């Protein structure tokens, strides 16, 4: 998988690394005494007992899984990555609702548009970029061409 990571186009490598690092984000919510959610402090016990921690962990696990699929050059990893991007964005609102916290007005109105536009940009990149398509092409699996495998 390391050779696949090095073979990726630069921006895809960045997206994959960020998806893998998202697990760290979820893990960092385990030990703290409190989590600040839009200025509302939620203690760690409540964070996990009301399901907020599970929502965040699930969203980030999907994102990390997409990175693993991309590293293995499994094409559906692209679709899962876009879904995880949307899921992570939506999880902020779900967590706010669970905790009865109202996000700031700008977050409520601008953030959904940014998530949508960024996911569209991500989809265009993941499916239209020639370098990404080449990375996922059957002739590029694990750095060996399909023709060489038949010999």
C-alpha positions as CSV (number, residue, x, y, z in Angstrom):
1,X,0.0,0.0,0.0
2,X,2.9,2.3,0.5
3,X,3.9,2.0,-3.1
4,X,0.3,2.8,-4.1
5,X,0.4,5.9,-1.8
6,X,3.5,7.1,-3.5
7,X,2.1,6.4,-6.9
8,X,-1.0,8.6,-6.3
9,X,-1.4,12.1,-7.7
10,X,-0.4,14.7,-5.1
11,X,-3.9,15.9,-4.3
12,X,-5.3,12.4,-4.0
13,X,-2.5,11.6,-1.7
14,X,-3.5,14.6,0.5
15,X,-7.1,13.5,0.5
16,X,-6.2,10.0,1.5
17,X,-3.9,11.1,4.3
18,X,-6.6,13.4,5.6
19,X,-9.1,10.6,5.6
20,X,-6.7,8.4,7.5
21,X,-6.0,11.2,10.0
22,X,-9.7,11.6,10.6
23,X,-9.5,8.6,12.8
24,X,-7.2,10.6,15.1
25,X,-9.9,13.3,15.3
26,X,-12.4,10.8,16.5
27,X,-10.0,9.2,19.0
28,X,-9.1,12.6,20.4
29,X,-12.7,13.0,21.7
30,X,-12.3,10.0,24.0
31,X,-10.1,11.2,26.8
32,X,-11.0,14.9,27.2
33,X,-13.1,16.0,30.2
34,X,-15.3,18.2,27.9
35,X,-16.0,19.0,24.2
36,X,-16.8,22.5,23.1
37,X,-19.6,22.5,20.6
38,X,-20.3,26.0,19.2
39,X,-19.6,27.5,22.6
40,X,-21.7,24.9,24.5
41,X,-19.5,22.7,26.7
42,X,-20.5,19.0,26.8
43,X,-18.8,16.7,29.2
44,X,-17.2,13.5,27.9
45,X,-19.7,11.2,29.6
46,X,-22.6,13.0,28.0
47,X,-20.8,13.1,24.7
48,X,-20.7,9.3,24.5
49,X,-23.9,8.5,26.4
50,X,-26.1,10.6,24.1
51,X,-24.6,9.2,20.9
52,X,-22.6,12.2,19.8
53,X,-19.3,10.4,20.0
54,X,-20.7,7.4,18.1
55,X,-22.0,9.7,15.3
56,X,-18.6,11.3,14.9
57,X,-16.8,8.0,15.1
58,X,-19.0,6.4,12.5
59,X,-18.6,9.3,10.1
60,X,-14.8,9.2,10.5
61,X,-14.6,5.4,10.2
62,X,-16.4,5.6,6.9
63,X,-13.9,8.2,5.8
64,X,-10.9,6.1,6.9
65,X,-12.4,3.1,5.1
66,X,-12.6,5.1,1.9
67,X,-8.9,5.9,2.3
68,X,-8.0,2.2,2.7
69,X,-10.1,1.4,-0.5
70,X,-8.3,4.1,-2.4
71,X,-4.9,2.9,-1.2
72,X,-5.9,-0.6,-2.5
73,X,-6.9,1.0,-5.8
74,X,-10.5,-0.2,-5.4
75,X,-12.5,2.2,-7.5
76,X,-15.6,2.4,-5.2
77,X,-13.3,4.1,-2.7
78,X,-13.9,7.3,-4.6
79,X,-17.7,7.1,-4.2
80,X,-17.3,6.2,-0.5
81,X,-14.9,9.1,0.0
82,X,-17.5,11.5,-1.4
83,X,-20.2,10.0,0.8
84,X,-17.9,10.2,3.8
85,X,-17.2,13.8,3.1
86,X,-20.9,14.5,3.0
87,X,-21.5,12.4,6.1
88,X,-18.8,14.2,8.1
89,X,-20.3,17.5,7.1
90,X,-23.8,16.4,8.1
91,X,-22.6,14.9,11.4
92,X,-21.9,18.4,12.7
93,X,-25.5,19.2,12.4
94,X,-26.7,15.8,13.8
95,X,-24.4,16.2,16.8
96,X,-25.7,19.8,17.4
97,X,-29.3,18.5,17.3
98,X,-28.5,15.6,19.7
99,X,-27.1,18.1,22.2
100,X,-29.8,20.7,21.6
101,X,-27.2,23.3,20.5
102,X,-28.0,25.8,17.8
103,X,-25.0,26.5,15.5
104,X,-24.2,30.1,14.7
105,X,-26.4,31.6,12.0
106,X,-23.5,31.7,9.5
107,X,-22.8,28.0,10.1
108,X,-26.4,27.0,9.6
109,X,-26.7,29.0,6.3
110,X,-23.3,28.8,4.7
111,X,-21.8,25.5,5.9
112,X,-24.3,23.3,4.0
113,X,-23.6,25.1,0.8
114,X,-19.8,24.7,1.3
115,X,-20.2,21.0,2.0
116,X,-22.3,20.6,-1.1
117,X,-20.0,22.6,-3.4
118,X,-16.8,21.0,-2.0
119,X,-18.3,17.5,-2.5
120,X,-19.2,18.4,-6.1
121,X,-15.6,19.6,-6.6
122,X,-14.3,16.5,-5.0
123,X,-16.5,14.3,-7.2
124,X,-15.3,16.1,-10.3
125,X,-11.7,15.7,-9.3
126,X,-12.0,12.0,-8.3
127,X,-13.9,11.0,-11.5
128,X,-12.7,13.5,-14.2
129,X,-9.0,13.9,-13.4
130,X,-6.9,12.1,-15.9
131,X,-4.2,11.3,-13.3
132,X,-6.8,9.9,-10.8
133,X,-8.4,7.8,-13.6
134,X,-5.0,6.5,-14.5
135,X,-4.3,5.6,-10.9
136,X,-7.5,3.5,-10.7
137,X,-7.1,2.0,-14.2
138,X,-6.9,-1.8,-14.3
139,X,-3.5,-1.5,-16.0
140,X,-2.1,0.3,-13.0
141,X,-3.0,-2.2,-10.3
142,X,-0.1,-2.5,-7.8
143,X,2.3,-0.9,-10.2
144,X,2.3,-3.8,-12.6
145,X,0.5,-3.8,-15.9
146,X,-2.2,-6.3,-16.6
147,X,-0.3,-7.5,-19.7
148,X,2.8,-8.3,-17.5
149,X,0.6,-10.3,-15.2
150,X,-0.6,-12.5,-18.0
151,X,3.0,-13.5,-19.0
